[in-house]
Amino acid sequence: MSALPPIVPREDWLAARERLLEREKELTRARDALNGERRRMGMVRIEEDYVFEGPSGRVGLPDLFEGRRQLVVHHFMFDPSWDDGCPSCSWAADETSEGRLRHLHEGDTAFAAVSLAPIEKIEDYRARRGWTFPWYSSHGSDFNRDFGVTVGEDGTYNYRPGAAEPGEYPGYSCFLRDGDAVFHTYSTYARGTEMVGGAHYFLDLTALGRQQEFERRYG
């Protein structure tokens, strides 16, 4: 059992809280600066015609946008040999609420999970978990490998060679659509996946950020 916090006088607690508030403000300012730097990184045009399998058949990467400007992909760790998805990814998926999806959509941003497992296993697991968010299979394509979540013999994961054993790993990738062109703007892996939670944090990872209209209503 974890130890309880110490019992202190109210005035000591208030002084400690004020000191901590300054640290929290420093963290907020640093996060805002980091988000700005992320948006200035640039973007890479997607040339590959990736094909995914969904519950209604085959679709391309542009279809995952559902007509929206941006797309966040959850690289849901699900090896084709498994019958169940990754427990950690499942934890995150349990928190993918209808409210979060609605807020992302109001920010002109779609959300979808993508896994290497075949669609039959995905649909079976989705039904057992009671999830309704879009989820596609990348089985038979290079999508997972190209975006760093199917790790090969060199062990490159989270941009570091030799960081992981070969296999499937989690992450998030962000994409932007401009007309018929699709661009990759950002990916995060490992502990970086813990930066996200509510819709604001997902939008912080995207090229367009929280956007003025969305921020005015929810910021």
C-alpha positions in Angstrom: 0.0 0.0 0.0 1.3 3.5 -0.9 2.3 5.8 1.9 -0.1 8.7 2.5 1.0 12.3 2.0 2.2 14.0 5.2 -0.3 16.0 7.3 0.7 19.7 7.3 -0.8 23.0 8.5 -3.0 24.8 6.0 -0.6 27.7 5.6 2.3 25.3 4.7 0.0 23.5 2.2 -0.9 26.8 0.6 2.7 28.0 0.3 3.7 24.6 -1.3 0.7 24.9 -3.6 1.8 28.4 -4.8 5.3 27.2 -5.4 3.9 24.2 -7.4 1.7 26.5 -9.4 4.7 28.4 -10.7 6.2 25.0 -11.8 2.9 24.1 -13.5 2.9 27.4 -15.4 6.4 26.8 -16.6 5.4 23.4 -17.8 2.4 24.9 -19.7 4.5 27.5 -21.4 7.1 24.8 -22.4 4.3 22.6 -23.7 2.9 25.5 -25.8 6.4 26.2 -27.2 6.8 22.5 -28.0 3.4 22.4 -29.8 4.4 25.4 -31.9 7.7 23.8 -32.9 5.8 20.6 -33.8 3.6 22.6 -36.2 6.6 24.2 -37.8 8.4 20.9 -38.6 6.9 20.6 -42.1 5.2 17.6 -43.7 5.9 14.8 -46.1 3.7 13.9 -49.0 2.4 10.3 -49.0 3.2 8.7 -52.3 2.2 5.1 -51.4 -1.4 4.0 -52.2 -2.0 2.2 -48.9 -5.0 -0.1 -48.8 -6.8 -1.1 -45.6 -9.6 -3.6 -44.9 -12.6 -2.3 -42.9 -15.9 -3.9 -41.9 -17.4 -2.7 -45.2 -14.5 -3.6 -47.5 -11.2 -2.1 -48.8 -10.4 1.6 -48.5 -7.5 3.9 -49.0 -5.8 6.3 -46.7 -7.8 9.3 -47.9 -11.0 7.4 -47.0 -10.0 7.3 -43.3 -10.3 11.1 -43.2 -14.1 10.8 -43.7 -14.1 14.1 -45.6 -12.2 16.0 -42.9 -9.0 17.9 -43.2 -6.9 16.0 -40.6 -6.5 12.4 -39.4 -5.1 10.9 -36.2 -4.2 7.2 -36.5 -3.9 5.1 -33.4 -1.4 2.4 -34.3 -3.1 -0.3 -32.2 -0.7 -3.1 -31.4 -2.3 -6.3 -32.6 0.0 -9.0 -34.1 -1.8 -11.2 -36.7 -1.0 -14.3 -34.6 -2.8 -12.9 -31.5 -6.5 -13.4 -30.7 -6.6 -10.3 -28.5 -5.2 -6.8 -28.9 -2.4 -5.3 -26.7 -3.7 -4.6 -23.1 -2.1 -1.2 -23.0 -3.6 -0.2 -26.4 -6.9 -1.6 -25.2 -6.7 0.6 -22.1 -6.4 3.6 -24.4 -9.1 2.4 -26.6 -11.5 2.1 -23.7 -11.1 5.9 -23.2 -12.0 6.7 -26.9 -15.4 8.0 -26.1 -18.1 9.4 -28.4 -17.5 12.8 -26.8 -13.8 12.8 -27.7 -14.5 11.8 -31.2 -17.2 14.5 -31.6 -14.8 17.1 -30.3 -12.1 16.0 -32.7 -14.6 16.1 -35.6 -15.5 19.6 -34.6 -11.8 20.4 -35.0 -12.1 19.0 -38.6 -10.1 15.9 -37.5 -10.9 12.2 -38.0 -9.7 9.4 -35.8 -9.1 5.8 -36.7 -7.3 2.8 -35.2 -5.1 0.7 -37.6 -3.7 -2.8 -36.7 -1.7 -5.4 -38.6 -4.1 -8.2 -37.5 -6.7 -9.3 -40.2 -10.1 -7.6 -40.1 -11.8 -10.8 -38.8 -9.8 -10.7 -35.6 -10.2 -7.0 -35.2 -14.0 -7.2 -35.6 -14.1 -10.1 -33.1 -12.1 -8.3 -30.5 -14.0 -5.0 -31.1 -17.3 -6.8 -30.5 -16.1 -8.4 -27.3 -14.9 -5.0 -26.0 -17.9 -3.0 -27.2 -16.0 -0.4 -29.1 -17.5 1.7 -32.0 -14.6 3.9 -33.2 -13.3 3.3 -36.8 -10.8 0.4 -36.9 -9.0 -0.9 -40.0 -6.6 -3.7 -40.8 -3.3 -2.9 -42.6 -2.7 -6.6 -43.1 -0.8 -7.2 -46.4 0.4 -3.6 -46.7 3.6 -1.8 -45.7 1.7 0.8 -43.6 2.8 -0.4 -40.2 6.4 -0.9 -41.2 6.6 2.5 -43.0 5.2 4.3 -39.9 7.5 2.6 -37.5 5.3 0.2 -35.5 6.2 -3.0 -37.2 9.8 -3.3 -36.0 12.3 -5.2 -38.2 15.6 -6.9 -37.5 17.5 -3.6 -37.0 15.2 -2.9 -34.0 14.4 0.7 -35.0 11.6 2.1 -32.8 10.9 5.6 -31.8 13.6 6.8 -34.3 16.3 4.9 -32.5 18.0 1.8 -34.1 18.3 -1.2 -31.7 15.7 0.2 -29.3 13.3 -2.8 -29.6 13.0 -6.4 -30.5 11.3 -7.2 -33.8 7.5 -7.2 -33.6 4.5 -5.0 -33.3 4.6 -1.7 -31.2 2.1 1.1 -30.5 2.1 4.8 -31.6 0.1 7.6 -33.1 0.5 9.3 -36.5 -1.1 12.5 -37.8 -2.0 13.3 -41.4 -3.2 16.3 -43.3 -5.2 16.3 -46.5 -5.0 19.2 -49.0 -7.2 18.4 -52.0 -6.3 15.0 -53.2 -2.9 15.1 -51.6 -2.2 13.5 -48.2 0.7 14.5 -46.0 2.4 12.9 -42.9 2.9 15.6 -40.3 3.8 13.8 -37.0 4.2 10.5 -35.3 4.9 9.6 -31.6 5.8 6.3 -30.0 6.7 4.7 -26.7 6.2 7.2 -23.7 5.2 9.8 -26.3 1.8 8.1 -26.6 1.1 9.1 -23.0 1.0 12.8 -24.0 -2.5 12.3 -25.4 -5.8 12.0 -23.6 -8.6 14.5 -24.3 -9.4 16.0 -27.7 -7.2 19.1 -27.0 -4.1 16.9 -26.5 -4.8 15.0 -29.7 -5.3 18.3 -31.6 -2.0 19.5 -30.2 -0.2 16.8 -32.1 -1.7 17.9 -35.4 -0.4 20.4 -38.0 -3.4 22.7 -37.5 -3.4 22.6 -33.7 -6.5 23.4 -31.7 -7.6 26.0 -34.3 -9.2 29.3 -33.4 -12.9 28.3 -33.6 -12.3 25.1 -31.6 -10.2 27.0 -29.0 -12.8 29.7 -28.6 -15.4 27.2 -27.6 -13.4 24.7 -25.6 -10.1 26.3 -24.8 
